[in-house]
């Protein structure tokens, strides 16, 4: 029974690692680490105007804040959506 639990845990860990690596590889080439509002909107699959209304002006309380140059960190945005915060 203990060996089965370890095997299942090992499978879950490998699956999680592969999913994260796949996300990183597929997004790394398409978007810079620090993204403009247009790039951020494209990453999350919406146009710029809905992005401004829903995320840029922070009606979404936990959405990552832009830096002083108005850019968003790609990894923070991805993590926000992975966590499913609303």
KESEVEX-277978 format. One record per residue: z negated, x negated, y negated of N, C-alpha, C in turn. Coordinates in nm, 4 decimals, decimal comma. Example, Ala and Ser with C-alpha at 12.3 -4.5 7.8 and 13.67 -1.06 7.14 Angstrom:
+----------+----------+----------+----------+----------+----------+----------+----------+----------+
!      n.z !      n.x !      n.y !     ca.z !     ca.x !     ca.y !      c.z !      c.x !      c.y !
+----------+----------+----------+----------+----------+----------+----------+----------+----------+
!  -0,7800 !  -1,3190 !   0,5690 !  -0,7800 !  -1,2300 !   0,4500 !  -0,7800 !  -1,3200 !   0,3300 !
!  -0,7080 !  -1,2850 !   0,2250 !  -0,7140 !  -1,3670 !   0,1060 !  -0,7870 !  -1,2900 !  -0,0030 !
+----------+----------+----------+----------+----------+----------+----------+----------+----------+
END
This chain:
+----------+----------+----------+----------+----------+----------+----------+----------+----------+
!      n.z !      n.x !      n.y !     ca.z !     ca.x !     ca.y !      c.z !      c.x !      c.y !
+----------+----------+----------+----------+----------+----------+----------+----------+----------+
!   0,0000 !  -0,0811 !   0,1187 !   0,0000 !   0,0000 !   0,0000 !   0,0000 !  -0,0865 !  -0,1265 !
!  -0,0825 !  -0,1916 !  -0,1266 !  -0,0892 !  -0,2816 !  -0,2406 !   0,0449 !  -0,3518 !  -0,2643 !
!   0,1103 !  -0,3932 !  -0,1548 !   0,2409 !  -0,4594 !  -0,1657 !   0,3454 !  -0,3645 !  -0,2233 !
!   0,3396 !  -0,2381 !  -0,1865 !   0,4328 !  -0,1390 !  -0,2402 !   0,4123 !  -0,1215 !  -0,3909 !
!   0,2873 !  -0,1190 !  -0,4328 !   0,2582 !  -0,1057 !  -0,5756 !   0,3092 !  -0,2265 !  -0,6539 !
!   0,2911 !  -0,3457 !  -0,5974 !   0,3414 !  -0,4665 !  -0,6638 !   0,4937 !  -0,4665 !  -0,6709 !
!   0,5586 !  -0,4235 !  -0,5642 !   0,7051 !  -0,4170 !  -0,5634 !   0,7548 !  -0,3179 !  -0,6679 !
!   0,6883 !  -0,2040 !  -0,6791 !   0,7284 !  -0,1035 !  -0,7786 !   0,7069 !  -0,1568 !  -0,9198 !
!   0,5946 !  -0,2224 !  -0,9436 !   0,5671 !  -0,2818 !  -1,0738 !   0,6718 !  -0,3875 !  -1,1078 !
!   0,7063 !  -0,4704 !  -1,0111 !   0,8077 !  -0,5729 !  -1,0306 !   0,9420 !  -0,5093 !  -1,0693 !
!   0,9792 !  -0,4016 !  -1,0034 !   1,1041 !  -0,3307 !  -1,0334 !   1,1011 !  -0,2740 !  -1,1749 !
!   0,9892 !  -0,2161 !  -1,2141 !   0,9771 !  -0,1599 !  -1,3485 !   0,9865 !  -0,2678 !  -1,4556 !
!   0,9236 !  -0,3805 !  -1,4318 !   0,9284 !  -0,4913 !  -1,5279 !   1,0707 !  -0,5439 !  -1,5413 !
!   1,1378 !  -0,5627 !  -1,4304 !   1,2766 !  -0,6113 !  -1,4358 !   1,3659 !  -0,5129 !  -1,5095 !
!   1,3477 !  -0,3857 !  -1,4831 !   1,4267 !  -0,2829 !  -1,5490 !   1,4049 !  -0,2854 !  -1,6997 !
!   1,2792 !  -0,2986 !  -1,7425 !   1,2468 !  -0,3026 !  -1,8839 !   1,3087 !  -0,4261 !  -1,9504 !
!   1,3001 !  -0,5392 !  -1,8850 !   1,3577 !  -0,6622 !  -1,9402 !   1,5088 !  -0,6493 !  -1,9532 !
!   1,5744 !  -0,5989 !  -1,8494 !   1,7196 !  -0,5829 !  -1,8543 !   1,7613 !  -0,4873 !  -1,9651 !
!   1,6878 !  -0,3797 !  -1,9834 !   1,7201 !  -0,2835 !  -2,0887 !   1,7090 !  -0,3480 !  -2,2264 !
!   1,6028 !  -0,4237 !  -2,2489 !   1,5847 !  -0,4888 !  -2,3782 !   1,6888 !  -0,5969 !  -2,4031 !
!   1,7224 !  -0,6737 !  -2,3008 !   1,8251 !  -0,7770 !  -2,3157 !   1,9603 !  -0,7119 !  -2,3441 !
!   1,9905 !  -0,6036 !  -2,2750 !   2,1167 !  -0,5325 !  -2,2961 !   2,1250 !  -0,4805 !  -2,4395 !
!   2,0162 !  -0,4226 !  -2,4896 !   2,0128 !  -0,3748 !  -2,6278 !   2,0361 !  -0,4898 !  -2,7240 !
!   1,9700 !  -0,6014 !  -2,7010 !   1,9816 !  -0,7154 !  -2,7906 !   2,1239 !  -0,7699 !  -2,7920 !
!   2,1830 !  -0,7875 !  -2,6748 !   2,3178 !  -0,8442 !  -2,6658 !   2,4198 !  -0,7507 !  -2,7286 !
!   2,4101 !  -0,6208 !  -2,7021 !   2,5102 !  -0,5280 !  -2,7535 !   2,4996 !  -0,5105 !  -2,9041 !
!   2,3822 !  -0,5242 !  -2,9615 !   2,3658 !  -0,5043 !  -3,1051 !   2,3754 !  -0,6344 !  -3,1848 !
!   2,3477 !  -0,7459 !  -3,1225 !   2,3425 !  -0,8729 !  -3,1949 !   2,4749 !  -0,9056 !  -3,2614 !
!   2,5840 !  -0,8865 !  -3,1907 !   2,7139 !  -0,9205 !  -3,2464 !   2,7652 !  -0,8215 !  -3,3484 !
!   2,7147 !  -0,7006 !  -3,3480 !   2,7659 !  -0,5966 !  -3,4363 !   2,6948 !  -0,5898 !  -3,5705 !
!   2,5689 !  -0,6254 !  -3,5736 !   2,4911 !  -0,6093 !  -3,6950 !   2,4107 !  -0,7352 !  -3,7240 !
!   2,4002 !  -0,7717 !  -3,8520 !   2,3149 !  -0,8864 !  -3,8867 !   2,1689 !  -0,8488 !  -3,8709 !
!   2,0828 !  -0,9478 !  -3,8740 !   1,9398 !  -0,9208 !  -3,8601 !   1,8889 !  -0,8379 !  -3,9780 !
!   1,9300 !  -0,8718 !  -4,0977 !   1,8925 !  -0,7937 !  -4,2154 !   2,0146 !  -0,7101 !  -4,2560 !
!   1,9989 !  -0,5778 !  -4,2527 !   2,1126 !  -0,4868 !  -4,2718 !   2,1045 !  -0,4127 !  -4,4047 !
!   2,2219 !  -0,3885 !  -4,4624 !   2,2312 !  -0,3048 !  -4,5817 !   2,2112 !  -0,1590 !  -4,5406 !
!   2,2057 !  -0,0703 !  -4,6386 !   2,1872 !   0,0709 !  -4,6045 !   2,3067 !   0,1247 !  -4,5265 !
!   2,4280 !   0,0776 !  -4,5570 !   2,5463 !   0,1212 !  -4,4833 !   2,5400 !   0,0759 !  -4,3369 !
!   2,5012 !  -0,0491 !  -4,3161 !   2,4896 !  -0,1021 !  -4,1802 !   2,3775 !  -0,0324 !  -4,1028 !
!   2,2674 !  -0,0053 !  -4,1713 !   2,1552 !   0,0631 !  -4,1059 !   2,1957 !   0,2039 !  -4,0655 !
!   2,2645 !   0,2749 !  -4,1545 !   2,3115 !   0,4103 !  -4,1228 !   2,4083 !   0,4070 !  -4,0044 !
!   2,4969 !   0,3085 !  -4,0027 !   2,5921 !   0,2961 !  -3,8913 !   2,5194 !   0,2668 !  -3,7600 !
!   2,4187 !   0,1816 !  -3,7651 !   2,3416 !   0,1480 !  -3,6458 !   2,2776 !   0,2720 !  -3,5845 !
!   2,2226 !   0,3590 !  -3,6683 !   2,1552 !   0,4765 !  -3,6140 !   2,2485 !   0,5961 !  -3,5973 !
!   2,3758 !   0,5778 !  -3,6340 !   2,4767 !   0,6783 !  -3,6027 !   2,4858 !   0,7948 !  -3,6990 !
!   2,4507 !   0,7716 !  -3,8250 !   2,4670 !   0,8768 !  -3,9245 !   2,5381 !   0,8198 !  -4,0461 !
!   2,5856 !   0,9077 !  -4,1344 !   2,6511 !   0,8587 !  -4,2555 !   2,5458 !   0,8200 !  -4,3592 !
!   2,5899 !   0,7589 !  -4,4667 !   2,4989 !   0,7029 !  -4,5658 !   2,4165 !   0,8105 !  -4,6362 !
!   2,4769 !   0,9232 !  -4,6737 !   2,4012 !   1,0256 !  -4,7468 !   2,2843 !   1,0814 !  -4,6657 !
!   2,3047 !   1,1223 !  -4,5390 !   2,1880 !   1,1662 !  -4,4615 !   2,0851 !   1,0546 !  -4,4401 !
!   2,1322 !   0,9305 !  -4,4290 !   2,0392 !   0,8191 !  -4,4164 !   1,9501 !   0,8099 !  -4,5396 !
!   2,0126 !   0,8190 !  -4,6576 !   1,9350 !   0,8131 !  -4,7817 !   1,8311 !   0,9245 !  -4,7858 !
!   1,8710 !   1,0441 !  -4,7503 !   1,7804 !   1,1591 !  -4,7568 !   1,6684 !   1,1513 !  -4,6539 !
!   1,7018 !   1,1113 !  -4,5306 !   1,6031 !   1,1155 !  -4,4224 !   1,5208 !   0,9886 !  -4,4082 !
!   1,5812 !   0,8741 !  -4,4366 !   1,5131 !   0,7483 !  -4,4055 !   1,4930 !   0,6564 !  -4,5266 !
!   1,5943 !   0,6403 !  -4,6102 !   1,5852 !   0,5425 !  -4,7187 !   1,4727 !   0,5745 !  -4,8158 !
!   1,4598 !   0,7001 !  -4,8510 !   1,3557 !   0,7368 !  -4,9471 !   1,2269 !   0,7775 !  -4,8771 !
!   1,2147 !   0,7336 !  -4,7524 !   1,0914 !   0,7399 !  -4,6747 !   1,0308 !   0,8787 !  -4,6569 !
!   1,1168 !   0,9773 !  -4,6354 !   1,0593 !   1,1051 !  -4,5935 !   1,0096 !   1,0916 !  -4,4499 !
!   1,0586 !   0,9883 !  -4,3784 !   1,0073 !   0,9541 !  -4,2461 !   0,8990 !   0,8492 !  -4,2685 !
!   0,7765 !   0,8911 !  -4,2522 !   0,6597 !   0,8116 !  -4,2892 !   0,6560 !   0,6723 !  -4,2261 !
!   0,6919 !   0,6589 !  -4,0997 !   0,6759 !   0,5313 !  -4,0298 !   0,8049 !   0,4493 !  -4,0226 !
!   0,9126 !   0,4969 !  -4,0852 !   1,0383 !   0,4217 !  -4,0816 !   1,0185 !   0,2902 !  -4,1560 !
!   1,0754 !   0,1801 !  -4,1031 !   1,0568 !   0,0494 !  -4,1672 !   1,1003 !   0,0501 !  -4,3142 !
!   1,0268 !  -0,0200 !  -4,3943 !   1,0570 !  -0,0309 !  -4,5373 !   1,1592 !  -0,1428 !  -4,5588 !
!   1,2466 !  -0,1269 !  -4,6585 !   1,3414 !  -0,2345 !  -4,6886 !   1,2702 !  -0,3512 !  -4,7564 !
!   1,3338 !  -0,4685 !  -4,7495 !   1,2774 !  -0,5839 !  -4,8194 !   1,3090 !  -0,5734 !  -4,9685 !
!   1,2746 !  -0,6761 !  -5,0441 !   1,2959 !  -0,6727 !  -5,1889 !   1,4431 !  -0,6685 !  -5,2286 !
!   1,5323 !  -0,7015 !  -5,1357 !   1,6761 !  -0,6958 !  -5,1634 !   1,7393 !  -0,5662 !  -5,1111 !
!   1,6557 !  -0,4741 !  -5,0630 !   1,7055 !  -0,3455 !  -5,0153 !   1,7711 !  -0,3523 !  -4,8785 !
!   1,7260 !  -0,4445 !  -4,7930 !   1,7812 !  -0,4579 !  -4,6580 !   1,6740 !  -0,4262 !  -4,5551 !
!   1,7190 !  -0,3745 !  -4,4404 !   1,6283 !  -0,3384 !  -4,3322 !   1,6420 !  -0,4374 !  -4,2177 !
!   1,5313 !  -0,4685 !  -4,1528 !   1,5317 !  -0,5564 !  -4,0375 !   1,5820 !  -0,4783 !  -3,9161 !
!   1,6884 !  -0,5275 !  -3,8551 !   1,7508 !  -0,4595 !  -3,7415 !   1,6522 !  -0,4331 !  -3,6286 !
!   1,5694 !  -0,5295 !  -3,5962 !   1,4785 !  -0,5148 !  -3,4831 !   1,3688 !  -0,4124 !  -3,5104 !
!   1,3235 !  -0,4030 !  -3,6355 !   1,2247 !  -0,3018 !  -3,6710 !   1,2843 !  -0,1613 !  -3,6605 !
!   1,4087 !  -0,1463 !  -3,7044 !   1,4752 !  -0,0157 !  -3,6960 !   1,4934 !   0,0242 !  -3,5494 !
!   1,5390 !  -0,0680 !  -3,4669 !   1,5589 !  -0,0393 !  -3,3246 !   1,4259 !  -0,0020 !  -3,2595 !
!   1,3211 !  -0,0763 !  -3,2906 !   1,1891 !  -0,0483 !  -3,2334 !   1,1380 !   0,0894 !  -3,2762 !
!   1,1644 !   0,1269 !  -3,3999 !   1,1245 !   0,2589 !  -3,4498 !   1,1832 !   0,3695 !  -3,3612 !
!   1,3115 !   0,3581 !  -3,3286 !   1,3750 !   0,4615 !  -3,2488 !   1,3367 !   0,4536 !  -3,1012 !
!   1,3084 !   0,3340 !  -3,0522 !   1,2622 !   0,3214 !  -2,9135 !   1,1274 !   0,3887 !  -2,8947 !
!   1,0417 !   0,3786 !  -2,9948 !   0,9100 !   0,4410 !  -2,9868 !   0,9177 !   0,5919 !  -3,0025 !
!   1,0262 !   0,6425 !  -3,0599 !   1,0423 !   0,7863 !  -3,0765 !   0,9508 !   0,8454 !  -3,1814 !
!   0,9167 !   0,7664 !  -3,2839 !   0,8303 !   0,8156 !  -3,3918 !   0,9094 !   0,9133 !  -3,4768 !
!   0,8451 !   1,0225 !  -3,5138 !   0,9135 !   1,1216 !  -3,5979 !   0,8354 !   1,1453 !  -3,7231 !
+----------+----------+----------+----------+----------+----------+----------+----------+----------+
END
